[in-house]
Amino acid sequence: MSAAACPRCQRPLPPGSAFCPFCGGPVSAAGPAPPAPAPPAPAPPAPALARTCVNCQSRMQRTGELAFRVGGYVGGHATLIGASGEFPEGLQPFAVYYCPRCGKVDLYYPGT
């Protein structure tokens, strides 16, 4: 049985070697690494739900999503800690619906 050879310098390798003792090259018994898996497909957008205007009973239309800043510090705490008070802030998305008949606007959590 012949000993394995270094893929870089072709010299014989000791059994179980991870690196060639002559050239220092890595030894891969499995061959080339498999390709990285493809990232998962993005989730489809939530379907627009039927909403009824409470003012005129017309069907409301969804215009998209709008994100609002939430969290952070206000008041005296914000004055004392300055711009670092914005670190705990985040964005909360809302689905925006409006009534084409009377102009009422409603905000809902997306997908609800």
N, C-alpha and C positions, 0 to 999 in steps of 0.2 A: 504494500500500500504506500503510495507516495505522499509526502508531506505537503501541506498547503503552501502556496507561494504568495508572497506579498504582491498585491495588485499594482503597486507603484514600482518596486525595484526587482521583482521576480525572484527574490531570494527565499529560501525555505524558512517557514515560520515555525516556532515552537507551538505545540498543541495548546489551544485556549488563549492565544495571544489576542489582545485587543488592539495593540499597536506593533508595528514592525520594529524589532530591536536594531535594525541596520539604518533604515531611513526615517523612522519615526512616524511613518504614514499610518492612518487608521486602517484597520482590517475589518471588513464587513463581510461576514459569512452569508448574510441574507441577500446580498446584492444591493442595488439602489433602493433608496427609501421610497415607499409608496407615495403617490401624490396626496396632498392634503385634501380632506373631504370638503366638498362644496358647502358654503354657508347655507343655512336654512333659508327658504324663501320667506319674504316678509309676509306678515299676516294681512289678509285682505281687509280693506276698510269696512267698518261696521255699516250695515245697511241703514239707510234713513228710515226711521220709524214714523208712522203716521201720527202727527200731532195736531190737535185741534186748538184753535185760539179760544181763550176763555172770554174774550171781549165780544167777538162777532161770530163765533162758531165756524169760521172758515178753516180750511186745511192750511197748516203752516208749512213753509218750505225750508229745507235745511240749506244753509249757505256754506257750511264747512266747520272747521274747528278754530278756536281762538284760545291762546294760552295766557293765563294770568300769573303774575308773580305772587307766590305765597311764602309765608314764613319770614324769618329774619327778626330783627329787633327794631322796636320803635320807641320813641320818647327819650327819656333820660339815658337809658341803656345805649341807644344808638349814638347819642352825643358823646358818651364816655368812651366807647370802643371804636367809633369812627367807621371807616369803610369795612372793617372786618365784621361788622354786624350784618353784612349781606351774605356771609358764607352759608348760614343755614337756609337761605332762600332756595326755592325751587320753582318749577313751572307746573301749573295744573291746567290741563287742556279741558275745554268745554265744547260741546256741540252747540252751534248757534242756529236757531230757527227763527224765522220772521213770518209775520202775517202780511201777505201782499195786499189785503183789503184794508186793514186798519193800521198797519205799521208796528204792531206789538212785536217785541223781541224777547225770546226766552233762551236761557242757557241750561243745558243738561250735561250730566256726565256722559262722555261718549259711550255708545252702546247700550244706554238705558232708555 
